[in-house]
Amino acid sequence: MPVNVTLDVMLARRKMRAKDLAAQVGISETQMSLLRTGKVKGMRFDTLSKICFLLDCQPADIMEYLPDPADLSLKAGD
């Protein structure tokens, strides 16, 4: 997946447990775990907004785009 979730890094910087963040955001610990490990296909903007608010960060602070070399062939066709 070209989007890498770096939420654990921000949790460590803020000295916050994933369990506590999940409770404050209003999602289950299971969903938080899946999110942290990048095993989800998407996230609601509402959830992203709450996470960013609670961690006092930007979306780019908790996820990064890593280009897939296979995707570069798509761009060549433009």
Biopython code that builds the backbone (N, CA, C, O; Angstrom):
import numpy as np
from Bio.PDB.StructureBuilder import StructureBuilder

atoms = [
    (1, "MET", "N", (0.856, -1.177, 0.000)),
    (1, "MET", "CA", (0.000, 0.000, 0.000)),
    (1, "MET", "C", (0.897, 1.233, 0.000)),
    (1, "MET", "O", (1.843, 1.298, 0.785)),
    (2, "PRO", "N", (0.626, 2.204, -0.854)),
    (2, "PRO", "CA", (1.497, 3.373, -0.938)),
    (2, "PRO", "C", (1.331, 4.378, 0.204)),
    (2, "PRO", "O", (2.136, 5.303, 0.317)),
    (3, "VAL", "N", (0.316, 4.223, 1.048)),
    (3, "VAL", "CA", (0.157, 5.107, 2.199)),
    (3, "VAL", "C", (0.568, 4.341, 3.454)),
    (3, "VAL", "O", (-0.017, 3.311, 3.790)),
    (4, "ASN", "N", (1.570, 4.856, 4.128)),
    (4, "ASN", "CA", (2.104, 4.238, 5.331)),
    (4, "ASN", "C", (1.588, 5.020, 6.544)),
    (4, "ASN", "O", (1.754, 6.238, 6.611)),
    (5, "VAL", "N", (0.971, 4.333, 7.493)),
    (5, "VAL", "CA", (0.429, 4.966, 8.691)),
    (5, "VAL", "C", (1.543, 5.057, 9.737)),
    (5, "VAL", "O", (2.140, 4.047, 10.110)),
    (6, "THR", "N", (1.814, 6.268, 10.202)),
    (6, "THR", "CA", (2.858, 6.513, 11.190)),
    (6, "THR", "C", (2.259, 7.021, 12.500)),
    (6, "THR", "O", (2.894, 7.784, 13.229)),
    (7, "LEU", "N", (1.054, 6.598, 12.784)),
    (7, "LEU", "CA", (0.337, 7.035, 13.972)),
    (7, "LEU", "C", (1.089, 6.677, 15.255)),
    (7, "LEU", "O", (1.068, 7.449, 16.214)),
    (8, "ASP", "N", (1.745, 5.529, 15.285)),
    (8, "ASP", "CA", (2.490, 5.114, 16.475)),
    (8, "ASP", "C", (3.579, 6.120, 16.852)),
    (8, "ASP", "O", (3.840, 6.350, 18.033)),
    (9, "VAL", "N", (4.204, 6.709, 15.851)),
    (9, "VAL", "CA", (5.251, 7.698, 16.106)),
    (9, "VAL", "C", (4.663, 8.906, 16.834)),
    (9, "VAL", "O", (5.232, 9.387, 17.814)),
    (10, "MET", "N", (3.525, 9.389, 16.349)),
    (10, "MET", "CA", (2.894, 10.559, 16.967)),
    (10, "MET", "C", (2.366, 10.219, 18.360)),
    (10, "MET", "O", (2.438, 11.046, 19.268)),
    (11, "LEU", "N", (1.841, 9.018, 18.532)),
    (11, "LEU", "CA", (1.396, 8.601, 19.864)),
    (11, "LEU", "C", (2.569, 8.619, 20.852)),
    (11, "LEU", "O", (2.418, 9.067, 21.988)),
    (12, "ALA", "N", (3.711, 8.142, 20.424)),
    (12, "ALA", "CA", (4.896, 8.133, 21.290)),
    (12, "ALA", "C", (5.339, 9.558, 21.603)),
    (12, "ALA", "O", (5.694, 9.862, 22.742)),
    (13, "ARG", "N", (5.319, 10.430, 20.598)),
    (13, "ARG", "CA", (5.723, 11.827, 20.819)),
    (13, "ARG", "C", (4.797, 12.528, 21.816)),
    (13, "ARG", "O", (5.238, 13.363, 22.606)),
    (14, "ARG", "N", (3.528, 12.182, 21.769)),
    (14, "ARG", "CA", (2.548, 12.818, 22.647)),
    (14, "ARG", "C", (2.381, 12.059, 23.968)),
    (14, "ARG", "O", (1.605, 12.455, 24.837)),
    (15, "LYS", "N", (3.137, 10.949, 24.096)),
    (15, "LYS", "CA", (3.056, 10.109, 25.298)),
    (15, "LYS", "C", (1.614, 9.700, 25.607)),
    (15, "LYS", "O", (1.138, 9.794, 26.739)),
    (16, "MET", "N", (0.945, 9.245, 24.551)),
    (16, "MET", "CA", (-0.451, 8.830, 24.664)),
    (16, "MET", "C", (-0.570, 7.366, 24.259)),
    (16, "MET", "O", (0.109, 6.916, 23.336)),
    (17, "ARG", "N", (-1.415, 6.638, 24.935)),
    (17, "ARG", "CA", (-1.660, 5.239, 24.599)),
    (17, "ARG", "C", (-2.749, 5.159, 23.537)),
    (17, "ARG", "O", (-3.686, 5.957, 23.532)),
    (18, "ALA", "N", (-2.616, 4.193, 22.646)),
    (18, "ALA", "CA", (-3.597, 3.986, 21.581)),
    (18, "ALA", "C", (-4.977, 3.721, 22.168)),
    (18, "ALA", "O", (-5.988, 4.163, 21.623)),
    (19, "LYS", "N", (-5.013, 3.004, 23.274)),
    (19, "LYS", "CA", (-6.280, 2.692, 23.945)),
    (19, "LYS", "C", (-6.997, 3.974, 24.369)),
    (19, "LYS", "O", (-8.211, 4.093, 24.205)),
    (20, "ASP", "N", (-6.250, 4.924, 24.909)),
    (20, "ASP", "CA", (-6.840, 6.190, 25.352)),
    (20, "ASP", "C", (-7.309, 7.028, 24.163)),
    (20, "ASP", "O", (-8.373, 7.646, 24.207)),
    (21, "LEU", "N", (-6.503, 7.040, 23.101)),
    (21, "LEU", "CA", (-6.891, 7.790, 21.902)),
    (21, "LEU", "C", (-8.161, 7.194, 21.298)),
    (21, "LEU", "O", (-9.061, 7.932, 20.897)),
    (22, "ALA", "N", (-8.239, 5.878, 21.230)),
    (22, "ALA", "CA", (-9.424, 5.220, 20.669)),
    (22, "ALA", "C", (-10.672, 5.625, 21.448)),
    (22, "ALA", "O", (-11.709, 5.918, 20.854)),
    (23, "ALA", "N", (-10.572, 5.643, 22.775)),
    (23, "ALA", "CA", (-11.721, 6.012, 23.610)),
    (23, "ALA", "C", (-12.138, 7.454, 23.363)),
    (23, "ALA", "O", (-13.331, 7.752, 23.298)),
    (24, "GLN", "N", (-11.171, 8.346, 23.225)),
    (24, "GLN", "CA", (-11.485, 9.758, 23.012)),
    (24, "GLN", "C", (-12.037, 10.022, 21.612)),
    (24, "GLN", "O", (-12.887, 10.894, 21.427)),
    (25, "VAL", "N", (-11.548, 9.265, 20.632)),
    (25, "VAL", "CA", (-12.028, 9.425, 19.252)),
    (25, "VAL", "C", (-13.408, 8.803, 19.084)),
    (25, "VAL", "O", (-14.215, 9.261, 18.275)),
    (26, "GLY", "N", (-13.671, 7.741, 19.870)),
    (26, "GLY", "CA", (-14.956, 7.063, 19.762)),
    (26, "GLY", "C", (-14.924, 5.867, 18.835)),
    (26, "GLY", "O", (-15.932, 5.527, 18.215)),
    (27, "ILE", "N", (-13.762, 5.224, 18.736)),
    (27, "ILE", "CA", (-13.650, 3.998, 17.944)),
    (27, "ILE", "C", (-13.160, 2.888, 18.874)),
    (27, "ILE", "O", (-12.636, 3.152, 19.956)),
    (28, "SER", "N", (-13.338, 1.657, 18.437)),
    (28, "SER", "CA", (-12.930, 0.522, 19.261)),
    (28, "SER", "C", (-11.403, 0.392, 19.261)),
    (28, "SER", "O", (-10.716, 0.904, 18.378)),
    (29, "GLU", "N", (-10.905, -0.299, 20.267)),
    (29, "GLU", "CA", (-9.466, -0.564, 20.329)),
    (29, "GLU", "C", (-9.035, -1.409, 19.134)),
    (29, "GLU", "O", (-7.925, -1.259, 18.622)),
    (30, "THR", "N", (-9.922, -2.296, 18.698)),
    (30, "THR", "CA", (-9.622, -3.131, 17.529)),
    (30, "THR", "C", (-9.455, -2.269, 16.287)),
    (30, "THR", "O", (-8.513, -2.451, 15.516)),
    (31, "GLN", "N", (-10.376, -1.328, 16.098)),
    (31, "GLN", "CA", (-10.273, -0.426, 14.940)),
    (31, "GLN", "C", (-9.007, 0.416, 15.019)),
    (31, "GLN", "O", (-8.343, 0.637, 14.006)),
    (32, "MET", "N", (-8.670, 0.886, 16.213)),
    (32, "MET", "CA", (-7.442, 1.671, 16.382)),
    (32, "MET", "C", (-6.223, 0.824, 16.037)),
    (32, "MET", "O", (-5.298, 1.305, 15.383)),
    (33, "SER", "N", (-6.217, -0.428, 16.471)),
    (33, "SER", "CA", (-5.106, -1.323, 16.171)),
    (33, "SER", "C", (-4.970, -1.542, 14.667)),
    (33, "SER", "O", (-3.865, -1.508, 14.126)),
    (34, "LEU", "N", (-6.094, -1.767, 13.999)),
    (34, "LEU", "CA", (-6.067, -1.952, 12.548)),
    (34, "LEU", "C", (-5.571, -0.698, 11.847)),
    (34, "LEU", "O", (-4.832, -0.782, 10.866)),
    (35, "LEU", "N", (-5.968, 0.442, 12.338)),
    (35, "LEU", "CA", (-5.537, 1.715, 11.764)),
    (35, "LEU", "C", (-4.025, 1.896, 11.956)),
    (35, "LEU", "O", (-3.309, 2.256, 11.022)),
    (36, "ARG", "N", (-3.559, 1.643, 13.173)),
    (36, "ARG", "CA", (-2.139, 1.819, 13.486)),
    (36, "ARG", "C", (-1.251, 0.913, 12.649)),
    (36, "ARG", "O", (-0.137, 1.297, 12.294)),
    (37, "THR", "N", (-1.727, -0.279, 12.331)),
    (37, "THR", "CA", (-0.924, -1.231, 11.560)),
    (37, "THR", "C", (-1.126, -1.089, 10.055)),
    (37, "THR", "O", (-0.522, -1.822, 9.272)),
    (38, "GLY", "N", (-1.970, -0.150, 9.655)),
    (38, "GLY", "CA", (-2.184, 0.078, 8.231)),
    (38, "GLY", "C", (-3.031, -0.981, 7.556)),
    (38, "GLY", "O", (-2.967, -1.143, 6.337)),
    (39, "LYS", "N", (-3.827, -1.704, 8.333)),
    (39, "LYS", "CA", (-4.639, -2.787, 7.779)),
    (39, "LYS", "C", (-6.054, -2.345, 7.428)),
    (39, "LYS", "O", (-6.958, -3.175, 7.333)),
    (40, "VAL", "N", (-6.246, -1.066, 7.239)),
    (40, "VAL", "CA", (-7.549, -0.558, 6.821)),
    (40, "VAL", "C", (-7.410, 0.018, 5.415)),
    (40, "VAL", "O", (-6.330, 0.451, 5.015)),
    (41, "LYS", "N", (-8.496, 0.019, 4.683)),
    (41, "LYS", "CA", (-8.463, 0.537, 3.321)),
    (41, "LYS", "C", (-8.809, 2.023, 3.266)),
    (41, "LYS", "O", (-8.573, 2.685, 2.256)),
    (42, "GLY", "N", (-9.367, 2.538, 4.352)),
    (42, "GLY", "CA", (-9.743, 3.938, 4.371)),
    (42, "GLY", "C", (-10.089, 4.383, 5.779)),
    (42, "GLY", "O", (-10.166, 3.586, 6.714)),
    (43, "MET", "N", (-10.295, 5.685, 5.892)),
    (43, "MET", "CA", (-10.640, 6.265, 7.180)),
    (43, "MET", "C", (-11.581, 7.442, 6.918)),
    (43, "MET", "O", (-11.396, 8.209, 5.972)),
    (44, "ARG", "N", (-12.575, 7.562, 7.765)),
    (44, "ARG", "CA", (-13.502, 8.683, 7.630)),
    (44, "ARG", "C", (-12.778, 9.977, 7.984)),
    (44, "ARG", "O", (-11.951, 10.002, 8.896)),
    (45, "PHE", "N", (-13.088, 11.046, 7.265)),
    (45, "PHE", "CA", (-12.471, 12.338, 7.561)),
    (45, "PHE", "C", (-12.796, 12.794, 8.976)),
    (45, "PHE", "O", (-11.989, 13.467, 9.616)),
    (46, "ASP", "N", (-13.966, 12.433, 9.459)),
    (46, "ASP", "CA", (-14.355, 12.779, 10.820)),
    (46, "ASP", "C", (-13.396, 12.137, 11.827)),
    (46, "ASP", "O", (-12.963, 12.787, 12.778)),
    (47, "THR", "N", (-13.072, 10.874, 11.616)),
    (47, "THR", "CA", (-12.136, 10.169, 12.485)),
    (47, "THR", "C", (-10.750, 10.792, 12.383)),
    (47, "THR", "O", (-10.094, 11.013, 13.402)),
    (48, "LEU", "N", (-10.302, 11.076, 11.174)),
    (48, "LEU", "CA", (-9.003, 11.712, 10.965)),
    (48, "LEU", "C", (-8.945, 13.068, 11.655)),
    (48, "LEU", "O", (-7.939, 13.410, 12.276)),
    (49, "SER", "N", (-10.020, 13.836, 11.548)),
    (49, "SER", "CA", (-10.077, 15.151, 12.188)),
    (49, "SER", "C", (-9.959, 15.042, 13.703)),
    (49, "SER", "O", (-9.235, 15.814, 14.330)),
    (50, "LYS", "N", (-10.668, 14.087, 14.288)),
    (50, "LYS", "CA", (-10.612, 13.908, 15.739)),
    (50, "LYS", "C", (-9.211, 13.501, 16.188)),
    (50, "LYS", "O", (-8.698, 14.009, 17.185)),
    (51, "ILE", "N", (-8.600, 12.583, 15.447)),
    (51, "ILE", "CA", (-7.242, 12.140, 15.793)),
    (51, "ILE", "C", (-6.275, 13.314, 15.736)),
    (51, "ILE", "O", (-5.473, 13.513, 16.649)),
    (52, "CYS", "N", (-6.355, 14.086, 14.665)),
    (52, "CYS", "CA", (-5.457, 15.233, 14.522)),
    (52, "CYS", "C", (-5.704, 16.273, 15.612)),
    (52, "CYS", "O", (-4.756, 16.867, 16.126)),
    (53, "PHE", "N", (-6.950, 16.495, 15.962)),
    (53, "PHE", "CA", (-7.271, 17.449, 17.023)),
    (53, "PHE", "C", (-6.682, 16.987, 18.352)),
    (53, "PHE", "O", (-6.032, 17.760, 19.056)),
    (54, "LEU", "N", (-6.915, 15.718, 18.687)),
    (54, "LEU", "CA", (-6.466, 15.199, 19.974)),
    (54, "LEU", "C", (-4.944, 15.098, 20.076)),
    (54, "LEU", "O", (-4.383, 15.264, 21.159)),
    (55, "LEU", "N", (-4.280, 14.830, 18.964)),
    (55, "LEU", "CA", (-2.823, 14.727, 18.971)),
    (55, "LEU", "C", (-2.148, 16.049, 18.610)),
    (55, "LEU", "O", (-0.921, 16.144, 18.604)),
    (56, "ASP", "N", (-2.956, 17.067, 18.310)),
    (56, "ASP", "CA", (-2.442, 18.381, 17.910)),
    (56, "ASP", "C", (-1.421, 18.228, 16.782)),
    (56, "ASP", "O", (-0.261, 18.625, 16.897)),
    (57, "CYS", "N", (-1.910, 17.628, 15.675)),
    (57, "CYS", "CA", (-1.021, 17.375, 14.545)),
    (57, "CYS", "C", (-1.788, 17.547, 13.229)),
    (57, "CYS", "O", (-2.990, 17.812, 13.223)),
    (58, "GLN", "N", (-1.083, 17.394, 12.148)),
    (58, "GLN", "CA", (-1.646, 17.434, 10.799)),
    (58, "GLN", "C", (-1.744, 16.005, 10.263)),
    (58, "GLN", "O", (-1.029, 15.123, 10.740)),
    (59, "PRO", "N", (-2.618, 15.760, 9.278)),
    (59, "PRO", "CA", (-2.709, 14.407, 8.702)),
    (59, "PRO", "C", (-1.356, 13.864, 8.234)),
    (59, "PRO", "O", (-1.086, 12.670, 8.364)),
    (60, "ALA", "N", (-0.521, 14.728, 7.700)),
    (60, "ALA", "CA", (0.802, 14.291, 7.228)),
    (60, "ALA", "C", (1.712, 13.838, 8.367)),
    (60, "ALA", "O", (2.723, 13.178, 8.129)),
    (61, "ASP", "N", (1.359, 14.189, 9.596)),
    (61, "ASP", "CA", (2.147, 13.751, 10.747)),
    (61, "ASP", "C", (1.850, 12.304, 11.139)),
    (61, "ASP", "O", (2.619, 11.686, 11.875)),
    (62, "ILE", "N", (0.734, 11.765, 10.647)),
    (62, "ILE", "CA", (0.365, 10.402, 11.036)),
    (62, "ILE", "C", (0.261, 9.448, 9.849)),
    (62, "ILE", "O", (-0.071, 8.274, 10.014)),
    (63, "MET", "N", (0.547, 9.959, 8.655)),
    (63, "MET", "CA", (0.590, 9.087, 7.477)),
    (63, "MET", "C", (1.495, 9.708, 6.424)),
    (63, "MET", "O", (1.662, 10.926, 6.359)),
    (64, "GLU", "N", (2.070, 8.842, 5.606)),
    (64, "GLU", "CA", (2.947, 9.322, 4.545)),
    (64, "GLU", "C", (2.676, 8.540, 3.265)),
    (64, "GLU", "O", (2.263, 7.381, 3.301)),
    (65, "TYR", "N", (2.914, 9.191, 2.150)),
    (65, "TYR", "CA", (2.729, 8.559, 0.843)),
    (65, "TYR", "C", (4.076, 8.037, 0.358)),
    (65, "TYR", "O", (5.050, 8.783, 0.256)),
    (66, "LEU", "N", (4.109, 6.752, 0.066)),
    (66, "LEU", "CA", (5.310, 6.121, -0.469)),
    (66, "LEU", "C", (4.988, 5.624, -1.869)),
    (66, "LEU", "O", (4.273, 4.634, -2.024)),
    (67, "PRO", "N", (5.503, 6.297, -2.886)),
    (67, "PRO", "CA", (5.174, 5.886, -4.255)),
    (67, "PRO", "C", (5.568, 4.446, -4.541)),
    (67, "PRO", "O", (6.647, 3.994, -4.158)),
    (68, "ASP", "N", (4.689, 3.745, -5.210)),
    (68, "ASP", "CA", (4.943, 2.382, -5.639)),
    (68, "ASP", "C", (5.544, 2.453, -7.045)),
    (68, "ASP", "O", (4.941, 3.053, -7.935)),
    (69, "PRO", "N", (6.703, 1.861, -7.259)),
    (69, "PRO", "CA", (7.316, 1.911, -8.599)),
    (69, "PRO", "C", (6.366, 1.440, -9.700)),
    (69, "PRO", "O", (6.465, 1.907, -10.835)),
    (70, "ALA", "N", (5.462, 0.537, -9.390)),
    (70, "ALA", "CA", (4.504, 0.059, -10.393)),
    (70, "ALA", "C", (3.554, 1.176, -10.804)),
    (70, "ALA", "O", (3.083, 1.200, -11.941)),
    (71, "ASP", "N", (3.270, 2.096, -9.898)),
    (71, "ASP", "CA", (2.377, 3.211, -10.211)),
    (71, "ASP", "C", (3.029, 4.219, -11.159)),
    (71, "ASP", "O", (2.328, 4.965, -11.843)),
    (72, "LEU", "N", (4.346, 4.247, -11.206)),
    (72, "LEU", "CA", (5.041, 5.204, -12.065)),
    (72, "LEU", "C", (4.728, 4.954, -13.524)),
    (72, "LEU", "O", (4.751, 5.888, -14.326)),
    (73, "SER", "N", (4.433, 3.701, -13.892)),
    (73, "SER", "CA", (4.092, 3.412, -15.276)),
    (73, "SER", "C", (2.753, 4.043, -15.646)),
    (73, "SER", "O", (2.533, 4.383, -16.808)),
    (74, "LEU", "N", (1.854, 4.203, -14.672)),
    (74, "LEU", "CA", (0.586, 4.877, -14.928)),
    (74, "LEU", "C", (0.820, 6.338, -15.281)),
    (74, "LEU", "O", (0.163, 6.886, -16.166)),
    (75, "LYS", "N", (1.761, 6.962, -14.583)),
    (75, "LYS", "CA", (2.045, 8.369, -14.798)),
    (75, "LYS", "C", (2.698, 8.584, -16.172)),
    (75, "LYS", "O", (2.475, 9.618, -16.802)),
    (76, "ALA", "N", (3.488, 7.633, -16.634)),
    (76, "ALA", "CA", (4.162, 7.743, -17.919)),
    (76, "ALA", "C", (3.173, 7.804, -19.069)),
    (76, "ALA", "O", (3.488, 8.340, -20.131)),
    (77, "GLY", "N", (1.978, 7.259, -18.868)),
    (77, "GLY", "CA", (0.970, 7.244, -19.916)),
    (77, "GLY", "C", (0.211, 8.559, -20.049)),
    (77, "GLY", "O", (-0.591, 8.715, -20.969)),
    (78, "ASP", "N", (0.451, 9.511, -19.141)),
    (78, "ASP", "CA", (-0.242, 10.823, -19.208)),
    (78, "ASP", "C", (0.200, 11.628, -20.378)),
    (78, "ASP", "O", (-0.281, 12.743, -20.578)),
]
sb = StructureBuilder()
sb.init_structure("model")
sb.init_model(0)
sb.init_chain("A")
sb.init_seg("    ")
for serial, (resi, resn, name, xyz) in enumerate(atoms, 1):
    if name == "N":
        sb.init_residue(resn, " ", resi, " ")
    sb.init_atom(name, np.array(xyz, "f"), 0.0, 1.0, " ", f" {name:<3s}", serial, name[0])
structure = sb.get_structure()
